[in-house]
Amino acid sequence: DFATPRAILTGHDYEITCATICAELGLVISGSKEGPCLIHSMNGDLLRTLEGPVTLEGPENFLRPKLIQASREGYCVIYYENGLFCVFSVNGRLQATMETDDKIK
């Protein structure tokens, strides 16, 4: 038997750098190299776009997500390459931000 994908997720213009699955809520959250993070349903439907705080204009100032984690309570924490943590609700609202100089892996 060959494995077949349950769904194909679309919407990113650049390579995916991080992703997480929240099985309790039926969500897949992914981040791309030069773009926003996207929330998809497990069926592949694009539900929301998570935009980080506004930065200076220009290609070198994109927020690049490095790590994503979702909770069963409906929150998503995203760590960006520049040391910025953002907490979003699954409705796409930015709840909180915090900057750090530490390197997070």
Secondary structure as the mmCIF struct_conf table of DSSP 4:
data_model
#
loop_
_struct_conf.conf_type_id
_struct_conf.id
_struct_conf.beg_label_comp_id
_struct_conf.beg_label_asym_id
_struct_conf.beg_label_seq_id
_struct_conf.end_label_comp_id
_struct_conf.end_label_asym_id
_struct_conf.end_label_seq_id
BEND BEND1 ARG A 6 ARG A 6
BEND BEND2 ASP A 13 TYR A 14
STRN STRN1 ILE A 16 CYS A 22
TURN_TY1_P TURN_TY1_P1 ALA A 23 GLY A 26
STRN STRN2 LEU A 27 SER A 32
TURN_TY1_P TURN_TY1_P2 LYS A 33 GLU A 34
BEND BEND3 GLY A 35 GLY A 35
STRN STRN3 CYS A 37 SER A 41
TURN_TY1_P TURN_TY1_P3 MET A 42 ASN A 43
BEND BEND4 GLY A 44 GLY A 44
STRN STRN4 LEU A 46 LEU A 50
BEND BEND5 GLU A 57 GLY A 58
HELX_RH_3T_P HELX_RH_3T_P1 PRO A 59 ASN A 61
STRN STRN5 PRO A 65 ALA A 70
TURN_TY1_P TURN_TY1_P4 ARG A 72 GLU A 73
BEND BEND6 GLY A 74 GLY A 74
STRN STRN6 TYR A 75 TYR A 80
TURN_TY1_P TURN_TY1_P5 GLU A 81 ASN A 82
BEND BEND7 GLY A 83 GLY A 83
STRN STRN7 LEU A 84 SER A 89
TURN_TY1_P TURN_TY1_P6 VAL A 90 ASN A 91
BEND BEND8 GLY A 92 GLY A 92
STRN STRN8 LEU A 94 GLU A 99
BEND BEND9 ASP A 101 ASP A 102
#
